[in-house]
């Protein structure tokens, strides 16, 4: 794997997933805190992301990280941040 793909994962995708998990589990309807680590591992170790993005150096993790961050921001009530992150996700590959 190229270090640029790994660094983009560490800078954009991993924090977005952690932010999403924190927002998701802070909702009042969520009471299963024991599944927190399992859900984080499933999102971060997705075989599709590892095989396609890391195998072919596509940098899709940047767009995916922006999208996950946008969803988390919208769920937490930060609509402006969510729209900016979603626009960044759409325009990343352009």
C-alpha positions as CSV (number, residue, x, y, z in Angstrom):
1,X,0.0,0.0,0.0
2,X,1.1,3.5,-0.7
3,X,1.7,5.8,2.3
4,X,-0.5,8.5,0.8
5,X,-3.6,6.2,0.8
6,X,-2.9,5.2,4.4
7,X,-2.3,8.8,5.5
8,X,-5.6,9.9,3.8
9,X,-7.3,7.1,5.7
10,X,-5.8,8.3,9.0
11,X,-6.5,12.0,8.4
12,X,-10.1,11.9,6.9
13,X,-11.8,8.5,7.0
14,X,-10.9,7.2,10.5
15,X,-11.9,10.4,12.3
16,X,-15.2,10.6,10.3
17,X,-16.1,7.0,11.3
18,X,-15.3,7.7,14.9
19,X,-17.3,10.9,14.8
20,X,-20.2,9.0,13.2
21,X,-20.1,6.2,15.9
22,X,-20.0,8.8,18.7
23,X,-23.0,10.7,17.2
24,X,-24.8,7.4,16.6
25,X,-24.4,6.1,20.1
26,X,-25.2,9.4,21.8
27,X,-28.8,9.3,20.5
28,X,-31.2,8.5,23.3
29,X,-32.6,5.4,21.5
30,X,-29.3,3.7,21.6
31,X,-28.6,1.6,24.7
32,X,-26.2,-1.1,23.4
33,X,-22.8,0.4,24.2
34,X,-21.2,-3.0,24.1
35,X,-21.5,-3.0,20.3
36,X,-19.5,0.2,19.9
37,X,-16.1,-1.5,19.2
38,X,-17.7,-4.0,16.9
39,X,-19.4,-1.4,14.7
40,X,-16.2,0.7,14.6
41,X,-14.2,-2.3,13.5
42,X,-16.7,-3.3,10.8
43,X,-16.7,0.2,9.3
44,X,-12.9,0.6,9.4
45,X,-12.0,-2.9,8.2
46,X,-14.4,-3.1,5.3
47,X,-13.1,-5.6,2.7
48,X,-14.4,-3.5,-0.2
49,X,-12.5,-0.4,1.0
50,X,-9.3,-2.4,1.6
51,X,-9.3,-4.3,-1.7
52,X,-10.4,-1.5,-4.0
53,X,-9.2,1.7,-2.5
54,X,-5.9,0.4,-1.1
55,X,-5.2,-2.1,-3.8
56,X,-5.7,0.3,-6.7
57,X,-4.8,3.6,-5.0
58,X,-8.2,5.2,-5.9
59,X,-8.4,7.5,-2.8
60,X,-12.1,6.7,-2.4
61,X,-11.6,6.8,1.3
62,X,-11.5,10.6,1.1
63,X,-14.9,10.9,-0.5
64,X,-16.3,8.2,1.8
65,X,-14.9,10.0,4.8
66,X,-16.4,13.3,3.8
67,X,-19.8,11.5,3.2
68,X,-19.7,9.8,6.6
69,X,-18.7,13.0,8.3
70,X,-21.6,14.8,6.5
71,X,-24.1,12.2,7.7
72,X,-22.8,12.4,11.3
73,X,-22.9,16.2,11.2
74,X,-26.5,16.2,9.9
75,X,-27.5,13.7,12.7
76,X,-25.9,15.9,15.3
77,X,-27.8,19.0,14.0
78,X,-24.9,20.8,12.3
79,X,-26.5,21.3,8.9
80,X,-24.0,23.8,7.6
81,X,-21.0,21.6,8.4
82,X,-22.9,18.6,6.9
83,X,-23.6,20.4,3.6
84,X,-20.0,21.6,3.3
85,X,-18.7,18.1,3.9
86,X,-21.2,16.7,1.4
87,X,-20.1,19.2,-1.2
88,X,-16.5,18.2,-0.6
89,X,-17.4,14.6,-1.0
90,X,-19.1,15.3,-4.3
91,X,-16.3,17.5,-5.7
92,X,-13.3,15.5,-4.5
93,X,-12.6,13.5,-7.7
94,X,-13.3,16.4,-10.0
